[in-house]
Amino acid sequence: MGGNQSALPPRPPGFEYICVAIREPDKVRVILGTDHEVVIIRRAIQELYPTDIARETLKFNGAHQFNMLGSPFYTSDSSVAVRTRRMMERILYRLKENGWQLQLSMDLTQTKDLSSLMFKKVPATQVSLEPFLVVGLSSTDSLMVLNAPETLHQVFKDAVTNLWPSGIQKWSYKDEVLLIKLTGNPWCAEGAQAVHSRAMLQRIITDLFHRNWRLYGNANLKSTANTLFFQHDLNMTSGMSLTGLPLQDDFTLSLNGNDVVRLINAPQSLNSVVQDTLQRSWHRGIQQVSRYAGSVQFKLKGNPWWAEGHETVEARFLILKLLESLQSYGWSAVASLDTSRKVTDKSSFIFRRSQPRQAPFFCVSLNGTTKLRLINAPEDVIKV
């Protein structure tokens, strides 16, 4: 196997980032890694499925590529989906164990790449012996939960029962895989169900956090809906967050259709904060404010989430200003999730209580096939 040959250069001094790219239907790439990181990932894959690697090759400027057997990132077979999620959990866990902290997951291309996961080298800390808990948005109607202690099953049952009006079609637990098939299509929902599906996921994330399971990261392992990974956090104390603030419920800000912003389960005091920010920062203004399926809905003028030309910049600037405003009132985004397989639905942001802070945000935006844009970036960042 090509991966057994020491061919990757040593990492330059002070260079602290690597990327793991998931590419359909069968490829995992390690970018900017050394042989050490390649060995970690190879062993993580082989730990559960020693025969899954078909071959290893070197690609493009020293990137190391694993070609997997079958099509793990392009499959409708639920047993393969379980294997794929277990494999990704091991990769994340073993990298974390070796001091590689996941920073963010991004979609960088519109072709075969699903997720590019960026890791930063951090001082080694104790990692819980518990494997990461995995929650996959499966097909259009199911939750696939791996590595969840049975004591947590009630969290999922309560969230679905209380917040998904159509209820549960089938509940099964076999070979440590909890599969919850919902009635209806929450991951391809229309109308009010789009609100209910996001409220249900937010409730799961919040209740797991209150039980010391923190959302570690998310990635697309197939199509456009996320798989979520939760870490058992040894440093949290009962009733308190890592910031020392009392635990409170999270809330969701979702972007829907071409022109809609929704606040789901947000404190009432934030309605006016968001409305004022939208009015100030979106050049076309607000068309209508209404209550919708328990959420507060802001319908904007124009089509910010389906924009062209200069409005693509204006739309991203608007998101920056929403992040700034909410952080100044003590709410920070802890995740950006893709929860819908509909092309017209965009990200949902999960916000959690934090220390109020006045700080500007900037955006690095990838546009078209060749453009890199910096939006609201200071001059020193532009020079970098």
Backbone torsions as a table, in degrees:
resi	resn	phi	psi	omega
1	MET	NA	138.6	-178.9
2	GLY	-60.5	-28.5	-177.2
3	GLY	-69.7	-14.0	179.9
4	ASN	-83.2	-6.0	179.8
5	GLN	-95.6	133.8	179.5
6	SER	-77.3	99.4	-173.3
7	ALA	-125.4	-13.4	-176.6
8	LEU	-86.8	141.7	-179.1
9	PRO	-72.3	156.4	175.0
10	PRO	-65.4	152.2	-179.2
11	ARG	-71.6	136.3	177.9
12	PRO	-60.2	146.2	178.7
13	PRO	-55.1	134.2	177.7
14	GLY	83.0	-4.7	179.5
15	PHE	-87.2	117.0	-165.0
16	GLU	-118.6	15.9	-176.2
17	TYR	-126.5	144.9	168.4
18	ILE	-134.0	164.0	177.8
19	CYS	-126.9	137.9	170.3
20	VAL	-115.9	115.8	-176.1
21	ALA	-105.6	133.0	177.0
22	ILE	-101.7	122.9	-174.0
23	ARG	-129.9	123.6	-178.7
24	GLU	-74.4	151.8	2.9
25	PRO	-93.3	-5.7	-166.3
26	ASP	-151.4	18.0	-169.2
27	LYS	-118.0	140.8	169.8
28	VAL	-123.4	124.7	-179.7
29	ARG	-114.7	138.8	174.1
30	VAL	-108.1	116.5	-173.9
31	ILE	-114.5	130.9	-177.5
32	LEU	68.8	14.5	176.2
33	GLY	-89.4	166.0	173.5
34	THR	-107.1	-179.1	177.4
35	ASP	-57.1	-31.5	-179.1
36	HIS	-61.1	-46.6	-179.7
37	GLU	-69.8	-34.4	177.0
38	VAL	-62.4	-41.7	178.5
39	VAL	-63.7	-42.1	179.0
40	ILE	-58.7	-46.6	-176.5
41	ILE	-71.4	-39.5	177.6
42	ARG	-59.7	-45.4	-179.3
43	ARG	-66.6	-35.4	177.6
44	ALA	-62.0	-41.7	178.1
45	ILE	-66.3	-46.0	-175.7
46	GLN	-72.9	-17.7	-177.9
47	GLU	-58.1	-38.7	-179.4
48	LEU	-107.2	-33.7	-174.5
49	TYR	-134.0	80.1	-172.0
50	PRO	-64.6	-15.8	-178.6
51	THR	-106.3	11.3	-174.3
52	ASP	-77.1	-19.5	-176.8
53	ILE	-86.9	117.7	178.6
54	ALA	-79.4	-45.6	178.0
55	ARG	-163.9	165.4	176.6
56	GLU	-127.4	140.3	-179.3
57	THR	-141.9	159.3	172.3
58	LEU	-96.0	134.2	-177.6
59	LYS	-131.0	151.4	162.7
60	PHE	34.0	96.1	172.4
61	ASN	56.1	36.4	173.9
62	GLY	88.2	8.0	173.9
63	ALA	-68.1	138.5	-178.9
64	HIS	-103.3	127.8	-174.4
65	GLN	-116.7	130.4	170.9
66	PHE	-100.5	123.5	171.5
67	ASN	-98.7	121.4	-176.0
68	MET	-91.7	154.5	174.0
69	LEU	-68.8	144.3	179.9
70	GLY	72.0	-153.3	179.7
71	SER	-130.2	70.8	-172.8
72	PRO	-63.1	-25.4	-177.8
73	PHE	-103.4	15.7	178.6
74	TYR	-154.9	75.9	-172.8
75	THR	-147.6	151.6	172.4
76	SER	-109.5	4.6	-179.6
77	ASP	-84.2	117.6	-175.5
78	SER	-65.1	-32.5	179.2
79	SER	-67.1	-36.0	175.9
80	VAL	-68.9	-38.4	177.9
81	ALA	-61.3	-38.0	176.3
82	VAL	-63.4	-46.7	180.0
83	ARG	-60.8	-42.3	-178.3
84	THR	-63.7	-43.8	-178.9
85	ARG	-69.0	-36.8	175.9
86	ARG	-64.1	-40.9	178.7
87	MET	-62.3	-44.5	-179.5
88	MET	-66.8	-36.1	177.1
89	GLU	-61.3	-41.7	-180.0
90	ARG	-66.3	-39.4	178.4
91	ILE	-61.5	-48.8	-180.0
92	LEU	-62.3	-44.1	-177.0
93	TYR	-65.6	-45.9	-177.3
94	ARG	-68.1	-37.0	175.5
95	LEU	-64.9	-43.5	177.4
96	LYS	-59.9	-42.6	-179.9
97	GLU	-61.2	-28.7	-179.6
98	ASN	-99.0	17.9	173.2
99	GLY	87.4	15.5	176.9
100	TRP	-104.5	106.1	-175.6
101	GLN	-93.0	126.4	176.4
102	LEU	-65.6	127.8	179.6
103	GLN	-98.3	-47.5	179.2
104	LEU	-165.4	162.3	177.0
105	SER	-121.8	133.1	-173.8
106	MET	-133.9	154.9	167.7
107	ASP	-101.1	112.4	-173.3
108	LEU	-102.6	-16.4	179.6
109	THR	-135.7	166.1	178.2
110	GLN	-110.0	22.1	-179.5
111	THR	-111.5	-102.7	-173.1
112	LYS	-100.1	-12.4	-178.6
113	ASP	-75.7	133.8	178.0
114	LEU	-96.4	-54.5	179.3
115	SER	-144.9	142.4	169.9
116	SER	-115.1	115.3	-175.5
117	LEU	-101.0	121.9	-177.5
118	MET	-99.8	127.9	-178.5
119	PHE	-118.2	145.2	176.9
120	LYS	-118.8	139.4	176.5
121	LYS	-75.1	126.0	-178.7
122	VAL	-129.5	162.1	176.0
123	PRO	-57.6	139.0	-177.9
124	ALA	-63.4	134.0	175.7
125	THR	-131.2	164.7	179.3
126	GLN	-66.2	131.3	178.1
127	VAL	-108.4	136.4	179.0
128	SER	-56.5	144.4	176.1
129	LEU	-70.4	-16.8	178.0
130	GLU	-68.1	131.9	173.3
131	PRO	-65.3	161.4	175.7
132	PHE	-62.2	138.4	173.6
133	LEU	-81.4	132.1	-173.7
134	VAL	-115.6	128.1	176.5
135	VAL	-123.8	109.8	-179.1
136	GLY	-103.4	135.2	172.3
137	LEU	-84.0	105.0	-167.6
138	SER	-105.5	138.1	-178.8
139	SER	52.3	-137.6	176.2
140	THR	-111.3	0.4	-168.3
141	ASP	-144.5	8.4	-171.3
142	SER	-130.6	155.0	168.2
143	LEU	-111.8	124.8	176.4
144	MET	-109.3	115.4	-173.2
145	VAL	-115.1	124.0	179.8
146	LEU	-117.1	145.8	173.5
147	ASN	66.7	20.8	178.7
148	ALA	-88.0	120.2	172.1
149	PRO	-53.7	144.3	-176.5
150	GLU	-60.6	-22.6	177.0
151	THR	-65.7	-18.0	179.5
152	LEU	-93.8	-8.0	-176.9
153	HIS	-59.6	-32.9	-179.1
154	GLN	-64.6	-30.0	176.6
155	VAL	-57.3	-46.5	-178.8
156	PHE	-69.8	-41.3	-179.7
157	LYS	-63.5	-42.6	-179.5
158	ASP	-65.4	-43.0	-178.3
159	ALA	-63.0	-45.2	-179.0
160	VAL	-68.4	-46.0	-177.1
161	THR	-62.7	-40.6	-174.3
162	ASN	-85.5	-24.6	-170.6
163	LEU	-122.8	-7.6	173.4
164	TRP	-111.6	100.4	-170.9
165	PRO	-58.3	-27.9	-177.1
166	SER	-78.2	-14.9	173.8
167	GLY	80.7	-170.5	-175.9
168	ILE	-98.5	130.3	176.3
169	GLN	-86.8	-41.0	-178.6
170	LYS	-153.0	139.0	178.4
171	TRP	-126.5	123.0	179.5
172	SER	-139.9	147.5	176.6
173	TYR	-137.1	112.3	-175.5
174	LYS	-148.4	135.5	179.4
175	ASP	52.2	41.2	177.4
176	GLU	63.7	23.6	174.4
177	VAL	-116.7	117.7	175.2
178	LEU	-93.5	118.3	-179.8
179	LEU	-116.8	118.9	-179.0
180	ILE	-113.4	108.4	178.0
181	LYS	-95.5	118.2	-176.4
182	LEU	-91.0	155.6	172.6
183	THR	-79.1	128.8	-175.7
184	GLY	96.5	-163.5	-174.8
185	ASN	-133.8	77.8	-175.1
186	PRO	-63.3	-28.2	-177.0
187	TRP	-92.3	8.3	173.9
188	CYS	-145.0	42.3	-167.7
189	ALA	-81.3	151.5	174.6
190	GLU	-114.8	153.2	170.6
191	GLY	58.7	-136.0	-175.7
192	ALA	-61.0	-30.4	-179.1
193	GLN	-64.4	-27.2	176.7
194	ALA	-64.0	-34.3	175.4
195	VAL	-71.1	-45.9	-177.0
196	HIS	-62.2	-39.8	-178.9
197	SER	-64.4	-39.5	179.4
198	ARG	-71.6	-37.8	177.2
199	ALA	-63.4	-37.8	178.7
200	MET	-64.7	-46.0	179.0
201	LEU	-64.8	-41.0	178.3
202	GLN	-61.2	-40.6	179.6
203	ARG	-63.4	-40.1	177.8
204	ILE	-62.3	-46.8	-179.0
205	ILE	-62.3	-44.1	-179.4
206	THR	-65.0	-47.4	-176.4
207	ASP	-68.4	-34.6	174.8
208	LEU	-65.8	-40.2	178.0
209	PHE	-60.5	-41.3	179.1
210	HIS	-66.3	-16.9	177.3
211	ARG	-105.8	23.0	174.8
212	ASN	72.7	23.1	173.5
213	TRP	-111.9	107.6	-175.2
214	ARG	-97.7	136.7	176.7
215	LEU	-62.7	116.1	-177.1
216	TYR	-88.0	-38.9	-179.2
217	GLY	179.9	175.2	179.3
218	ASN	-145.1	154.5	-178.7
219	ALA	-155.5	152.1	170.7
220	ASN	-87.9	116.0	176.4
221	LEU	-103.7	-6.1	175.3
222	LYS	-167.7	132.7	174.2
223	SER	57.0	-141.4	-167.8
224	THR	-114.1	4.5	-179.9
225	ALA	-107.1	142.0	-170.2
226	ASN	-78.3	158.1	159.9
227	THR	-110.9	132.5	-175.8
228	LEU	-105.7	141.6	-179.4
229	PHE	-122.1	127.7	-177.3
230	PHE	-116.5	136.8	179.6
231	GLN	-107.1	133.9	173.7
232	HIS	-73.3	117.8	-170.0
233	ASP	-97.0	114.2	-177.3
234	LEU	-74.3	-16.9	-171.9
235	ASN	-95.4	-5.8	-179.5
236	MET	-82.1	142.4	175.2
237	THR	-109.1	151.3	-175.3
238	SER	-56.0	127.5	176.3
239	GLY	83.0	-3.2	-178.0
240	MET	-128.8	145.7	174.6
241	SER	-86.2	175.6	179.2
242	LEU	-64.8	-22.6	179.4
243	THR	-82.6	-3.9	-177.1
244	GLY	86.0	1.0	178.8
245	LEU	-86.9	148.3	175.5
246	PRO	-58.2	143.8	179.7
247	LEU	-67.3	133.7	175.0
248	GLN	-132.8	165.6	176.8
249	ASP	-67.9	144.7	172.6
250	ASP	-75.9	172.6	168.4
251	PHE	-138.6	165.7	-175.9
252	THR	-117.8	137.3	168.3
253	LEU	-115.7	117.2	-176.3
254	SER	-117.2	147.1	176.0
255	LEU	-104.8	122.3	-173.4
256	ASN	-128.7	149.3	177.9
257	GLY	57.3	-141.5	179.6
258	ASN	-100.1	-13.6	-164.6
259	ASP	-152.8	15.7	-171.0
260	VAL	-116.7	136.3	168.8
261	VAL	-116.2	130.5	178.4
262	ARG	-123.0	137.9	171.2
263	LEU	-103.3	121.1	-176.3
264	ILE	-116.0	117.9	178.8
265	ASN	63.4	27.8	178.8
266	ALA	-83.5	149.1	172.8
267	PRO	-56.5	141.4	-176.9
268	GLN	-58.5	-30.2	-178.6
269	SER	-63.6	-20.4	-178.1
270	LEU	-86.4	-11.4	-179.8
271	ASN	-59.1	-46.9	-178.5
272	SER	-71.3	-31.3	177.9
273	VAL	-62.1	-47.8	-179.5
274	VAL	-67.9	-42.4	179.9
275	GLN	-61.2	-45.0	179.0
276	ASP	-62.5	-40.1	-179.5
277	THR	-66.3	-42.3	178.6
278	LEU	-62.7	-42.6	-177.7
279	GLN	-65.5	-39.0	-178.7
280	ARG	-75.6	-37.1	-165.2
281	SER	-104.7	-11.6	174.6
282	TRP	-104.1	115.4	-168.7
283	HIS	-62.1	-22.6	179.2
284	ARG	-90.1	-17.5	177.6
285	GLY	86.8	-174.7	-176.7
286	ILE	-100.4	134.3	177.1
287	GLN	-85.6	-40.7	-175.4
288	GLN	-160.7	143.8	172.0
289	VAL	-118.8	131.0	-176.1
290	SER	-153.0	166.9	171.0
291	ARG	-91.4	136.1	-178.0
292	TYR	-143.5	111.1	176.8
293	ALA	51.1	41.0	178.9
294	GLY	86.6	-4.3	177.2
295	SER	-104.2	168.0	170.0
296	VAL	-102.5	123.2	-173.3
297	GLN	-112.3	130.4	175.6
298	PHE	-113.7	113.2	177.1
299	LYS	-96.6	117.5	-175.2
300	LEU	-89.0	157.5	172.8
301	LYS	-77.9	144.1	-176.7
302	GLY	81.9	-161.2	-176.6
303	ASN	-134.7	71.5	-175.1
304	PRO	-61.7	-30.3	-176.8
305	TRP	-93.6	7.1	174.3
306	TRP	-142.9	50.7	-169.1
307	ALA	-92.7	163.2	173.3
308	GLU	-132.7	157.5	174.9
309	GLY	61.0	-138.4	-173.5
310	HIS	-65.5	-21.9	-179.1
311	GLU	-70.5	-20.8	174.0
312	THR	-65.1	-34.6	175.9
313	VAL	-70.3	-44.2	-179.7
314	GLU	-60.5	-38.7	-178.7
315	ALA	-66.1	-41.6	178.4
316	ARG	-69.5	-37.0	175.8
317	PHE	-60.6	-38.3	178.5
318	LEU	-61.1	-44.2	178.7
319	ILE	-62.5	-41.2	177.2
320	LEU	-57.1	-44.8	-177.6
321	LYS	-69.0	-33.1	175.0
322	LEU	-65.1	-43.1	178.6
323	LEU	-62.6	-43.0	178.6
324	GLU	-62.3	-47.3	-176.5
325	SER	-63.3	-47.0	-177.6
326	LEU	-66.8	-36.4	177.4
327	GLN	-65.6	-35.6	179.3
328	SER	-65.8	-22.9	176.6
329	TYR	-97.6	9.0	174.3
330	GLY	90.0	31.5	176.1
331	TRP	-135.1	121.0	-178.1
332	SER	-116.9	144.3	177.2
333	ALA	-71.9	127.4	178.1
334	VAL	-107.8	-9.5	178.8
335	ALA	-163.5	149.8	169.4
336	SER	-123.0	115.8	-170.0
337	LEU	-115.2	144.3	168.1
338	ASP	-101.2	108.2	-174.0
339	THR	-113.0	2.2	-175.8
340	SER	-130.5	142.8	174.5
341	ARG	-91.0	1.5	177.1
342	LYS	-76.7	134.5	-179.0
343	VAL	-62.1	-33.4	-174.8
344	THR	-79.5	-13.5	179.3
345	ASP	-91.9	138.3	-178.2
346	LYS	-107.4	-153.4	-173.5
347	SER	-75.4	156.7	169.1
348	SER	-116.6	130.0	-179.6
349	PHE	-101.2	130.7	174.6
350	ILE	-98.3	125.0	-179.4
351	PHE	-110.5	142.1	-178.9
352	ARG	-131.6	151.2	-179.3
353	ARG	-59.0	136.7	180.0
354	SER	-146.9	175.3	173.9
355	GLN	-69.9	132.0	177.0
356	PRO	-58.1	138.0	-176.7
357	ARG	-152.4	132.4	175.0
358	GLN	-93.8	111.3	-179.8
359	ALA	-155.9	137.8	178.9
360	PRO	-76.0	153.9	173.6
361	PHE	-116.0	148.7	168.9
362	PHE	-131.1	167.5	-172.3
363	CYS	-129.2	137.5	167.3
364	VAL	-104.6	115.9	-172.6
365	SER	-115.8	132.7	176.9
366	LEU	-100.0	122.5	-173.4
367	ASN	-129.1	145.5	179.7
368	GLY	57.7	-138.6	177.9
369	THR	-111.4	-7.1	-172.0
370	THR	-138.8	-4.2	-169.0
371	LYS	-102.6	139.7	172.1
372	LEU	-121.8	119.9	-177.2
373	ARG	-116.6	138.1	170.5
374	LEU	-105.6	123.8	-176.4
375	ILE	-117.5	123.2	179.6
376	ASN	67.0	23.8	-178.2
377	ALA	-87.0	139.6	176.2
378	PRO	-71.6	164.0	-175.0
379	GLU	-60.5	-38.2	-178.5
380	ASP	-65.2	-32.8	177.4
381	VAL	-70.6	-40.4	178.5
382	ILE	-60.3	-39.6	178.5
383	LYS	-64.9	-39.3	176.7
384	VAL	-59.5	NA	NA
